[in-house]
Amino acid sequence: MNIKLEIEYDGTNYAGWQYQPNKITIQGEIEKALAQLLQKKLRITGASRTDAGVSALGQVANFEVTPLKGLSLAKLQCGLNSILPKDIWIRKISKAADEFNSRRYSKSKIYRYRIIANPSPIRQKFAWFVRYELDINKMRRAVKLFIRHNDFSLFCAAKDKNGEVDIESIIISQKRDQIDITIKANRFLYKMVRRIVGALVEIGRGHRSLDDIKKALAGEKHRSLICAPAHGLILKKVKY
């Protein structure tokens, strides 16, 4: 039986999604809860390996298990949510096709990064407070460089042999003191979204030129770019 989970979590206190020995992770906590309920160790597969401190509204995972005797999916969902820490929530649980794999079958993922221009004790938990004035029009012009680019292996924090990424859209929206940068792509590399956001903020501040971005994407010598902090990033949705 292949079971699909849709998960929301606050990643503040976790070392990311992926299981790591001796570290508290989202995957590790869910697997621990499943082991307690089902009396067996299981490995779950997540659609996106969110970094330490990154949160999610729509993470997807799946795992295989023998048919649940006397335990319906509704009871399994209720049981998991009663055991899991309060910053992890199973929003939906369903039976998936036998061949379904949450990572391999995903068509695109949507991440949102939030920036705020004023201090806010509540909003700052999930947003980057940038005290400098940002030119949103310059940021929107810089977006075209990323949309037109395909190989991000030289741009991201960890060099990936397969750096091919198809970015479908980058939308920058502003409402009062809040700027949201929403990026949709078929896949993402390590710290890719945060490096794109960092570059856009530097462009918006007037601290970097478009030429700096071009050189960074090409792997040429350039002025160092910043990586936006993790807490402003949320995985909104995985599409299949």
C-alpha positions in Angstrom: 0.0 0.0 0.0 1.5 3.3 -1.1 0.5 6.2 1.1 0.8 9.9 0.2 1.1 12.6 2.9 0.6 16.4 2.4 2.5 18.2 5.2 2.8 21.6 6.7 5.6 22.5 9.0 7.5 25.3 10.6 11.1 24.5 9.9 12.6 27.0 12.5 13.8 24.3 14.9 14.8 21.7 12.4 18.0 20.8 10.5 16.0 20.6 7.3 13.7 18.0 5.8 16.1 15.1 5.2 16.9 12.6 7.9 20.3 13.1 9.5 21.8 11.0 12.2 22.0 12.9 15.6 20.0 15.8 14.2 16.3 16.7 14.5 14.7 16.8 11.0 11.2 16.8 9.7 11.6 13.5 8.0 13.1 12.0 11.1 10.2 13.1 13.3 7.5 11.8 10.9 9.3 8.4 10.6 9.6 8.2 14.4 5.9 8.8 14.8 5.1 6.2 12.1 7.3 3.7 13.9 5.4 4.3 17.1 2.0 3.9 15.4 2.8 1.0 13.1 5.4 -0.8 15.2 7.9 -0.9 12.4 10.6 1.3 10.9 9.7 2.9 7.6 11.6 5.3 5.3 9.5 8.0 3.7 10.3 9.9 0.5 9.9 13.7 0.4 9.2 15.7 -2.7 11.7 18.5 -1.8 14.7 18.5 0.6 14.1 21.8 2.3 17.1 23.3 4.0 17.5 23.9 7.8 15.1 26.7 8.9 12.9 26.5 5.7 9.2 25.9 6.2 6.5 24.4 4.1 2.8 24.8 3.4 2.6 22.0 0.9 5.4 19.4 1.2 4.5 16.0 -0.2 5.9 12.6 0.9 5.0 9.0 0.4 5.9 5.6 1.9 4.9 2.0 1.4 3.4 -0.3 4.1 1.5 -3.5 4.2 -2.3 -3.0 4.4 -3.3 -1.4 7.7 -5.3 -3.9 9.7 -8.0 -2.1 11.7 -6.3 1.3 11.1 -8.0 3.5 8.6 -6.2 6.4 6.8 -8.2 8.9 8.8 -7.1 7.2 12.1 -3.5 7.1 10.9 -3.7 10.9 10.2 -5.2 11.6 13.6 -2.7 9.4 15.3 0.3 11.0 13.6 -0.9 14.5 14.4 -1.4 13.5 18.0 2.2 12.3 18.3 4.1 14.8 16.1 5.5 18.0 17.5 3.0 20.9 17.1 5.1 22.5 14.4 4.6 19.6 12.0 1.1 18.9 10.8 -0.2 16.2 8.4 -2.8 18.1 6.3 -4.0 15.2 4.2 -3.4 11.5 3.9 -4.5 9.4 0.9 -3.8 6.1 -1.0 -1.5 6.7 -4.0 -0.9 4.6 -7.1 1.6 1.8 -6.5 4.1 3.5 -8.8 3.8 7.0 -7.3 7.0 8.5 -5.9 6.7 12.0 -4.5 10.1 13.2 -5.7 10.3 11.5 -9.1 6.7 12.2 -10.2 6.7 15.9 -9.3 6.3 18.2 -12.4 7.1 21.5 -10.6 7.6 23.1 -7.2 6.6 26.5 -6.1 8.6 28.4 -3.4 7.8 31.8 -2.0 10.3 34.1 -0.3 9.0 37.0 1.8 10.7 40.3 2.5 9.5 43.0 4.8 10.7 46.6 5.1 9.6 47.3 8.7 10.4 45.4 11.9 7.6 43.1 12.9 8.1 40.6 15.8 5.4 38.4 14.4 6.1 38.5 10.7 9.8 38.4 11.0 9.7 34.7 11.9 8.8 33.9 8.3 10.2 36.9 6.5 13.5 38.7 5.9 13.5 42.2 7.4 15.5 44.3 4.9 16.0 47.8 6.3 17.2 49.2 3.0 15.0 50.7 0.3 14.6 48.3 -2.7 14.0 49.3 -6.3 11.4 46.7 -7.3 11.6 47.6 -11.0 15.3 46.9 -11.1 14.6 43.5 -9.4 12.0 42.7 -12.0 14.4 43.5 -14.8 17.0 41.2 -13.2 14.5 38.3 -13.1 14.9 37.9 -16.9 18.5 36.7 -16.4 17.4 33.7 -14.4 14.4 32.9 -16.6 16.6 32.7 -19.6 19.3 30.6 -17.9 19.2 26.8 -17.8 22.4 25.6 -16.1 22.6 26.7 -12.4 25.4 24.3 -11.4 27.9 27.2 -11.1 25.5 29.5 -9.3 24.4 27.4 -6.3 26.1 26.6 -3.0 27.0 23.0 -3.9 28.2 22.3 -7.3 25.8 19.8 -8.9 26.8 17.7 -11.9 23.2 18.1 -13.2 22.6 21.8 -12.9 19.8 21.9 -15.5 16.8 23.7 -14.1 13.8 24.9 -16.0 12.5 28.0 -14.2 8.9 28.6 -15.4 8.3 31.9 -13.6 9.6 34.3 -11.1 7.0 36.8 -9.9 7.8 39.7 -7.6 4.8 41.3 -6.0 4.6 44.1 -3.5 1.9 45.0 -1.0 2.6 47.9 1.3 5.9 47.1 3.1 5.9 43.5 2.0 7.6 41.9 -1.1 7.0 38.3 -2.1 9.2 36.5 -4.6 7.5 33.4 -6.0 9.6 31.0 -8.0 8.2 28.0 -10.0 10.6 25.5 -11.5 10.8 21.8 -12.3 13.5 21.3 -9.6 15.8 23.3 -7.4 19.4 23.0 -6.4 20.9 23.4 -2.9 20.3 27.0 -1.7 19.2 28.0 -5.2 16.2 30.0 -4.3 18.0 31.8 -1.5 20.9 32.8 -3.7 18.5 34.1 -6.4 16.7 36.2 -3.7 20.0 37.4 -2.3 21.1 38.5 -5.8 17.7 40.3 -6.4 17.9 42.1 -3.1 21.5 43.3 -3.9 20.2 44.5 -7.3 17.3 46.3 -5.6 19.7 48.1 -3.3 21.9 49.2 -6.1 24.9 47.2 -4.7 25.2 44.9 -7.7 24.9 45.2 -11.4 23.3 42.9 -13.9 26.8 42.1 -15.1 27.6 40.7 -11.6 24.7 38.3 -12.0 25.7 37.3 -15.5 29.2 36.5 -14.3 27.9 34.5 -11.3 25.6 32.4 -13.5 28.5 31.8 -15.9 30.9 30.8 -13.1 33.2 33.7 -13.9 35.0 35.8 -11.3 32.6 38.2 -9.7 31.8 40.1 -6.5 30.5 37.8 -3.9 26.7 37.5 -3.7 24.7 37.0 -0.5 22.5 34.1 0.3 19.1 35.2 1.8 18.4 33.7 5.3 16.4 30.5 5.4 13.5 31.7 7.6 11.9 33.8 4.8 11.5 30.8 2.5 8.4 28.5 2.3 7.6 25.6 0.0 4.1 26.5 -1.1 3.2 23.6 -3.4 4.3 20.6 -5.3 2.6 19.9 -8.6 2.1 16.5 -10.2 
